[in-house]
Amino acid sequence: MTWDIPCGIERVSEIKPSEISGLMLDRTWFNDVLGTYLRYEVTLAASLYQTGKYAVIYEKLTEPVDGHSFVLPYNEDTVTVTGRVERIADVYVRLPGNRNYWKGTKFTVIANHPTKEITLEQMLVRGRAPVPEVTDMVVGNAFTFSESGWEETPDGERMYF
């Protein structure tokens, strides 16, 4: 669905730490960054003559789904973000002659996934231990990293180094 409606957009980048981030015993801060998440605050410019378009947009934004796909401005280009909309607000205006409409529609798009994450090379340079991205691990198996990526070895307890 493409919207041909003028709007104002505010972009916020949130660099989120994991739950193990915090102050260490040596009084230094350990920052285990999960990634950079984008948040966009969008305000639609109201028009008395486009109330039908606003109604369609409002209905789409208020669908109880886990996320929508948005193409939003990012630097000199655009970024596609799958994000959730948690709050939509607007103002009802009553005009003489029974001409009523909604204006000032505002909503926030919060990215469901990070747009930037630490790379394996950055992790190794910083002295962090890399962890394979595996969701179906078998207890007892071992993982080793080689030129071809992560390799799972069955029954890792029997490996000799």
C-alpha positions as CSV (number, residue, x, y, z in Angstrom):
1,M,0.0,0.0,0.0
2,T,1.5,3.3,-1.1
3,W,0.5,6.5,0.7
4,D,0.5,9.7,-1.3
5,I,0.1,12.0,1.7
6,P,2.5,14.7,2.9
7,C,4.0,13.9,6.3
8,G,6.7,14.9,8.8
9,I,9.1,12.2,10.0
10,E,11.4,12.1,13.0
11,R,14.0,9.3,13.0
12,V,15.5,7.8,16.2
13,S,18.3,5.2,16.4
14,E,18.3,3.2,19.6
15,I,21.5,1.2,20.3
16,K,20.2,-1.5,22.7
17,P,22.4,-3.3,25.2
18,S,21.7,-6.9,26.4
19,E,20.8,-7.8,29.9
20,I,24.4,-8.7,30.8
21,S,25.6,-5.1,30.1
22,G,26.4,-3.1,33.2
23,L,29.0,-1.8,35.6
24,M,31.9,-4.3,36.2
25,L,33.7,-4.8,39.5
26,D,36.7,-2.7,38.2
27,R,34.2,0.2,37.7
28,T,34.3,0.0,33.9
29,W,31.1,-0.3,31.9
30,F,30.6,-3.5,29.9
31,N,28.3,-2.8,26.9
32,D,27.1,-5.9,25.2
33,V,25.3,-4.3,22.3
34,L,22.5,-6.3,20.6
35,G,22.2,-3.9,17.7
36,T,20.8,-0.6,16.4
37,Y,17.0,-0.4,16.2
38,L,15.2,2.3,14.2
39,R,12.2,4.1,15.4
40,Y,10.2,6.6,13.3
41,E,7.7,9.2,14.5
42,V,5.4,10.0,11.6
43,T,2.9,12.8,11.6
44,L,0.5,13.0,8.6
45,A,-0.5,16.4,7.2
46,A,-4.3,16.6,7.5
47,S,-6.4,17.6,4.5
48,L,-10.2,18.1,4.7
49,Y,-10.4,16.7,1.1
50,Q,-8.6,13.4,1.8
51,T,-10.7,12.0,4.6
52,G,-11.2,8.7,2.8
53,K,-7.4,8.1,2.5
54,Y,-6.9,8.9,6.2
55,A,-9.6,6.4,7.1
56,V,-7.9,3.6,5.0
57,I,-4.5,4.4,6.6
58,Y,-6.0,4.4,10.1
59,E,-7.6,1.1,9.6
60,K,-4.4,-0.4,8.2
61,L,-2.3,0.9,11.1
62,T,-4.7,-0.3,13.7
63,E,-4.7,-3.9,12.5
64,P,-3.6,-6.2,15.4
65,V,-0.6,-7.7,13.6
66,D,3.0,-8.3,14.7
67,G,4.3,-5.8,12.2
68,H,4.0,-4.0,8.9
69,S,6.6,-3.5,6.2
70,F,7.6,0.2,5.9
71,V,9.9,1.9,3.3
72,L,11.2,5.0,5.1
73,P,13.8,7.7,4.4
74,Y,17.3,6.9,5.6
75,N,20.2,9.3,4.9
76,E,20.2,9.8,1.1
77,D,18.2,6.7,0.4
78,T,15.5,4.6,2.0
79,V,15.4,1.6,4.4
80,T,12.8,-1.1,4.5
81,V,11.8,-1.8,8.1
82,T,9.5,-4.5,9.4
83,G,8.1,-2.7,12.4
84,R,5.3,-2.6,14.9
85,V,2.9,0.3,15.4
86,E,2.0,0.6,19.1
87,R,0.2,3.9,19.3
88,I,-1.8,5.9,16.8
89,A,-3.3,9.3,17.8
90,D,-5.3,12.0,15.9
91,V,-7.7,14.8,16.7
92,Y,-11.4,15.1,15.7
93,V,-12.4,18.5,14.3
94,R,-15.9,19.8,14.0
95,L,-16.5,22.5,11.5
96,P,-19.6,24.6,10.7
97,G,-21.9,23.1,8.0
98,N,-21.5,19.5,9.3
99,R,-17.9,19.2,7.9
100,N,-16.1,17.1,10.4
101,Y,-12.8,15.3,10.0
102,W,-9.8,13.8,11.7
103,K,-6.4,15.6,11.6
104,G,-2.9,15.4,13.0
105,T,-2.6,11.6,12.7
106,K,0.6,10.5,14.5
107,F,2.0,7.1,14.8
108,T,5.3,5.4,15.7
109,V,7.1,2.7,13.7
110,I,9.4,0.6,16.0
111,A,11.7,-1.8,14.1
112,N,11.2,-5.5,15.1
113,H,14.8,-6.3,14.1
114,P,18.0,-4.4,14.3
115,T,19.2,-2.6,11.2
116,K,22.8,-2.8,12.3
117,E,24.5,-5.6,14.3
118,I,28.1,-6.3,15.3
119,T,30.0,-8.3,12.7
120,L,32.1,-11.4,13.5
121,E,35.2,-9.4,12.5
122,Q,34.3,-6.5,14.9
123,M,33.6,-9.0,17.6
124,L,36.9,-10.7,17.3
125,V,38.8,-7.4,17.1
126,R,37.2,-6.4,20.4
127,G,38.2,-9.7,22.1
128,R,34.6,-10.9,22.4
129,A,33.7,-14.6,22.2
130,P,31.6,-15.3,19.0
131,V,28.6,-17.6,19.4
132,P,27.0,-19.5,16.5
133,E,23.5,-18.4,15.6
134,V,21.8,-21.8,16.0
135,T,18.3,-22.4,17.3
136,D,18.2,-26.2,17.2
137,M,21.3,-27.3,19.1
138,V,21.8,-30.8,20.3
139,V,23.1,-31.2,23.8
140,G,26.7,-32.5,23.7
141,N,27.5,-31.3,20.2
142,A,30.4,-28.9,19.8
143,F,30.8,-25.9,17.4
144,T,34.1,-24.8,15.8
145,F,34.7,-21.9,13.5
146,S,36.7,-22.3,10.3
147,E,37.1,-20.5,7.0
148,S,33.8,-21.9,5.8
149,G,31.9,-20.7,8.9
150,W,30.5,-22.5,12.0
151,E,30.7,-26.3,11.9
152,E,28.8,-28.6,14.3
153,T,30.5,-31.7,15.5
154,P,28.3,-34.4,17.0
155,D,29.1,-35.7,20.5
156,G,31.6,-32.9,21.2
157,E,32.7,-34.5,24.4
158,R,34.8,-37.0,22.5
159,M,36.8,-34.3,20.7
160,Y,40.6,-34.0,21.3
161,F,42.6,-30.9,20.9
